[in-house]
Amino acid sequence: MKKTMILLFMCLFLPGLVSCSELQDASVSDAPAGSQDEADEGKTGTDAAVSDEAADYEDLLEEMRLEAAVNPWGDTQALSVAEEYSGVSLDPPGESCLPEGLKLETYRYTEEIIEARYTGGDNELVIRKSNTKKDRDLSGDHNTYSEEQLLEIQGVEVTCCGDGSLVNLALYNDGNGNFSISYNAGEEGRGLSEEELQKLIEERS
């Protein structure tokens, strides 16, 4: 009787247990073989994209460094931008103080120097200021002029270079910084009159 019950149990339940085990094994073995590979490939693709972006960014930085080495000057129409990047404040002359026909073209900046550039016709006026650089190093004008004289304007000593009557380059310190004023640099006979120069200097003193 006992043997009969055991045999009956084995006949009824063992096939089911075997089937479940086989189904479980089949579900594992039937999983798509490429699933893990695809996941790995997706991860690799993302890493490659990030790596490419980083490389592009480094290339851009290097390009900017090379450009700055070739031309360290920046241009802007906003005085505040030029002041921020140069670290120098500037009080530009009013329009009434400018030689006739001149208009602001741009503000320029580099480390420790700020510049206001005015043009009109074939005339060019460049005003620069720095708290550290001075004289010819500030102006960038290394032309040789026939006359150099010292004038006192608004209590400030101004070194003037030109043909003796018109000034192409003026250099001075008014206690608020070092200044250079260039007008048609290098072109003697096409400089500022003493009156025009005085207006520009008095405006900032």
C-alpha positions in Angstrom: 0.0 0.0 0.0 2.8 2.4 0.9 4.7 1.7 -2.3 1.5 2.2 -4.3 1.1 5.7 -2.8 4.7 6.7 -3.5 4.4 5.6 -7.1 1.1 7.5 -7.5 2.8 10.7 -6.0 5.7 10.4 -8.4 3.4 10.0 -11.4 1.2 13.0 -10.5 3.8 15.6 -9.3 7.2 14.8 -10.7 6.4 15.7 -14.3 5.2 19.1 -13.2 8.4 19.8 -11.2 10.5 18.8 -14.2 8.5 21.0 -16.5 8.9 24.0 -14.2 12.6 23.5 -14.0 12.9 23.1 -17.8 10.8 26.3 -18.3 13.1 28.2 -16.0 16.2 27.0 -17.8 14.6 27.8 -21.1 13.7 31.3 -20.1 17.3 32.0 -19.2 18.7 30.4 -22.3 16.1 32.1 -24.6 17.2 35.6 -23.5 18.5 37.5 -26.5 22.2 36.9 -26.8 22.9 40.4 -27.9 21.1 42.2 -25.0 24.2 42.6 -22.9 26.3 43.4 -25.9 23.9 46.2 -27.0 23.9 47.6 -23.5 27.7 47.6 -23.6 27.7 49.2 -27.0 25.3 51.9 -25.8 27.6 52.7 -22.9 30.6 52.8 -25.1 28.8 55.2 -27.5 27.9 57.6 -24.8 31.5 57.6 -23.5 32.8 58.3 -27.0 30.4 61.2 -27.4 31.5 62.8 -24.1 35.1 62.2 -25.1 34.5 63.9 -28.4 32.9 66.9 -26.8 35.8 67.3 -24.3 38.2 67.1 -27.2 36.3 69.8 -29.1 36.3 72.0 -26.0 40.1 71.6 -25.6 40.6 72.5 -29.3 38.5 75.7 -28.8 40.5 76.7 -25.8 43.7 76.2 -27.7 42.4 78.2 -30.6 41.5 81.1 -28.2 44.9 80.9 -26.6 46.6 81.2 -30.0 44.4 84.0 -31.1 45.1 85.9 -27.8 48.9 85.4 -28.4 48.6 86.8 -31.9 46.2 89.7 -31.0 45.8 90.3 -27.2 43.3 93.1 -27.8 39.6 92.8 -27.6 36.9 95.1 -29.1 33.6 96.1 -27.7 30.9 98.8 -27.9 30.3 98.6 -24.2 32.6 100.7 -21.9 31.8 98.5 -18.9 33.1 95.4 -20.8 36.3 97.1 -21.6 36.7 98.2 -18.0 36.0 94.8 -16.6 38.5 93.0 -18.8 41.3 95.6 -18.6 40.8 96.2 -14.9 41.0 100.0 -15.7 38.2 102.6 -15.5 37.9 105.3 -18.1 35.9 108.5 -18.3 35.7 109.1 -22.1 35.5 112.7 -23.4 32.1 114.2 -24.2 31.3 114.7 -27.9 31.7 118.4 -27.6 35.4 117.9 -26.6 36.3 115.9 -29.6 37.9 117.3 -32.7 35.2 118.1 -35.3 33.8 115.1 -37.2 35.0 112.4 -34.9 32.7 109.7 -33.5 33.4 106.7 -31.2 34.3 103.7 -33.3 35.1 101.2 -30.5 36.5 100.5 -27.1 39.4 98.2 -26.9 41.1 96.4 -24.0 44.0 94.2 -23.1 45.6 93.4 -19.8 46.0 96.6 -17.7 45.2 99.0 -20.7 41.9 100.4 -21.9 41.4 102.4 -25.1 38.8 104.6 -26.7 39.1 104.9 -30.5 37.5 107.7 -32.5 37.4 108.1 -36.3 36.0 110.5 -38.8 37.1 110.8 -42.5 40.8 109.9 -42.5 41.4 111.1 -39.0 41.9 108.8 -36.0 42.1 109.7 -32.3 43.2 107.1 -29.7 43.0 107.6 -26.0 44.6 105.1 -23.7 44.8 104.7 -19.9 46.7 102.4 -17.6 47.5 102.3 -13.9 50.8 100.5 -14.5 52.1 101.2 -18.0 53.1 104.6 -19.2 54.7 106.8 -21.9 55.5 105.0 -25.2 54.8 101.6 -23.8 51.3 102.7 -23.1 50.7 104.6 -26.4 52.2 102.0 -28.7 53.4 104.9 -30.8 57.1 104.6 -31.4 57.3 107.0 -34.3 60.1 109.6 -34.3 58.8 113.2 -34.2 60.8 116.3 -35.0 59.7 118.2 -31.9 59.0 117.2 -28.3 58.0 119.8 -25.7 56.5 119.9 -22.2 53.3 121.8 -21.7 51.3 122.5 -18.5 47.6 122.0 -19.0 45.2 122.2 -16.0 48.2 121.9 -13.7 49.3 118.7 -15.4 52.6 118.3 -17.2 52.1 116.9 -20.6 54.8 115.6 -23.0 53.8 116.6 -26.5 55.3 115.2 -29.7 54.7 116.4 -33.2 56.0 119.1 -35.6 56.2 121.8 -33.0 52.8 123.4 -33.7 50.4 120.4 -33.9 50.5 117.4 -31.5 50.4 113.8 -32.7 51.2 112.3 -29.3 50.6 113.5 -25.8 51.6 111.6 -22.6 50.8 112.5 -19.0 49.7 111.4 -15.6 46.9 113.4 -13.9 47.0 111.6 -10.6 44.2 109.2 -11.7 46.3 107.2 -14.0 48.7 107.3 -17.0 47.2 108.6 -20.3 48.3 108.7 -23.9 46.5 110.7 -26.6 47.4 109.9 -30.2 46.0 111.7 -33.2 47.0 110.6 -36.7 50.0 108.9 -35.2 53.2 109.4 -37.2 51.7 112.0 -39.5 53.3 115.3 -38.7 51.3 118.3 -39.7 48.0 116.4 -39.1 48.0 116.6 -35.3 45.9 118.3 -32.6 46.1 122.0 -31.9 47.0 123.0 -28.4 43.4 124.1 -27.9 42.0 120.8 -29.0 44.4 118.9 -26.8 43.5 121.1 -23.8 39.8 120.3 -24.2 40.5 116.6 -24.2 42.7 116.8 -21.1 40.5 119.2 -19.1 37.6 116.9 -19.7 39.4 114.2 -17.6 41.2 116.3 -15.0 
